[in-house]
Amino acid sequence: EIMPETIIGGVAHDLINTLGGVSVGIELASELGDDWVDDRIRHLDRARKSVLKAVEHLVGLRDSFRGLRKTPIGLNEEIIDIVDTNWPIIEGEGVRVELNLGSSEQPVMVDRGRFSGVITNLIKNSIDAMRDQKKKRLYINTQTSGANTHIVVQDTGRGIPPEIIGKIVEPDFTTKRDGNGFGMYIIVSSVKAHGGTI
């Protein structure tokens, strides 16, 4: 029997290969220096980014099917690495990041890929929520108490309307024009798989 994660992983792999060819085509076309071509390139690049975002969600969906592969990580170091990885997006949107990382001497056992996916998705959700705000602040706090680890990702966005707050974790529900409705579903699935709450 073919497992769902195998099928999803295969689709993601094929899309990534296709995107590689599209990226090469965009790069070659950009060298022509024609205004008409440049306009078409911008449309192609936006489409490429949309597909890439879909691939990221497919990978997250694949991971939600498979079991956890836990390894010990340094919590604060991992948070800093994830922020650094996403820094081009953070800086590009004019967001100021404030980290308040508590003492974390003991390593935390998590599935590194899924943990990174959770924090990255929360960061990107925060950035989306602050696009029309003058004050753009992203706060990430960590605290470890015994066997419990608390992570808070907070922003100065407009917030979630009370009437939909219970729906945002449902698959296929989105309030974004270019969303696919799986972001929060994958986040919640990953957190619950670790025995956590969100």
N, C-alpha and C positions, 0 to 999 in steps of 0.2 A: 504494500500500500504506500502510495506517495503521500508524504506528510505535507500539510499546508505551508509550513515554513520553507520547504524545498521548492514548491511551486512559486511562492512569492519571491524567494531569493533568485530563482531563475529569471523571472520577469524583470527584477531590478537589475540583474547583471546584463541582460540584453539591452535594456534602456540605457545603461551607462555606456555600453559599447557604441550604441547609436549616437549618443551625445558626443562621444569622442570625435566621430566623423563630422557631425554638425559644427563642432568647435573649430576643427581644422578648416572647414569650408568658410566659416565666418572670418577667420584670421586671413585666409587667402583673399577673400572678397574685399576686406578692409584695405588691402594694399592697392586697390584700383583707384581709390581717391575720388570717386564720382558721387555727387550729391544724391542722385537717385538710388545708387547702390548703398550709400551710407544709411539712407532712410530705411531700406529693406533690411539692412544688417541690424539696426536697432530693434526692429520687429522680431527678427530671428533670435536675437540675443535675449529678448524678454521671454520668448517662447522656450528657449533653452533653459532659462532660469526657472520657469514654471515647472518644466519636466524634471529638472534636478530636485526641486522641492518635493515633487511627487515621489521621486526615487527615495529621498530621505525618509518620507513617511512609510513607504513600502518596507524599507529596511527596519524601521521601528516596529511595523506591524509583524514582520517576520520574527523579530526578536521576542515579541510578546507571546508567540506560540511556543518557542523553545524554552527549555529549562534554564535556570540561572547558572552562570559560570562564575562563581564568586572567587574573588582574590582580595587579599588585603591591600588597602590603599591608604595613603595619608590624606585625610579629608580636605584639609585646608589647601594643601599643595594641588590636589585635584581640582578644586574650585578655581584656584588661580590659573591653572593651565587651561581650563574651559573658558574662562573670561578672556585670556590671551588669544585663544583660538578664534573667538568671536569678536575680537577687538576691531577689525576693519569695519564690521557692521555697526558696532556700538559707536565708534568714533564718527563714522559716516553719517549717522543719524543725530549727532550732537548730544549723545547721552553721557551724563556723568555717573560714574560707578563709585559707590562707597561700600567697601568691604569691612565687615565687623566679624572677624573670624576668632572664635573662642579657642581656648587651649584644647589641643587634640593630640595627646601623646600616644594613645593607642591607635593602631590602624583599624579601619572600618572594613568589614567584609561586605563587598558588593559585587555585582556584575558590572564591571567597569564600563562596558559599552552602553548598557542600558542606563546606568547612572549618568554618564555623560549626555546621553540623549534626553533624559529628564531635565537636567539643568539647562542644556542648550535650548530646548523647546520653551522652557519657562522664560529664559532671557529674551528669546525672539518674540514671544507673546507680549512681554513687557514693552519691548521696543515698538511693536505694532500699536499697543494701547496708548503710547505717548506721542504718536506722530503729529497730532494736532495740538499738542500742549507746548506752552512756552517754557515751562520748567520741566526738564527731563532728567529725572534722577532714578537710578536703579540701585537698590539696596540689597545686599546679600549678607545674611547673618548665619553663623553656625554656632551650635552649642552641643557639647557632649556631656551627658550625665549618666555615668555607669554604662549600661548596655544600650542606652537610648541616645540617638542622634537627632537633633532638630536643625532643619535648614529652612530659612525664611528668604524667599525672593519677593521683594516688594518694589512697587514703582509709583510714580506720580501720575499715572494715567487716569482715564475717566472712570474706571471701575466697571464692574459687571452689573447690569440691571437686575434687580431682585427677581423679576419674573422669568429670567432665563438661567439663573445661576444653577438650578438643578439639572438643566439640559446640556450644559457645556461639556459634560463628561460622556455624553452619549455618542456612539459612533455615527458619523454622517451628519452631525449637527455643527454648523459653523455660522458665524456672523461676519466673516471676512469675505470680501468680493472674490479673492483668489484662493480661499481656503477649501480644504477637502473634508473637514470634519473629523479627522483622525488624530490630530495633535494631542488634545487633552485626553482622549481615550487611551492613547499609547502611554502618556505620562502616568495616568491613574493605574493602568494595568501593570506598569513596571514597578510603581511604588508598592502596590498591593502584593506583587510577587515577592517583594523583599520583606513582607510582613509589616509594612508601614501604612500610614494614613496621610491623606492630603486634604 
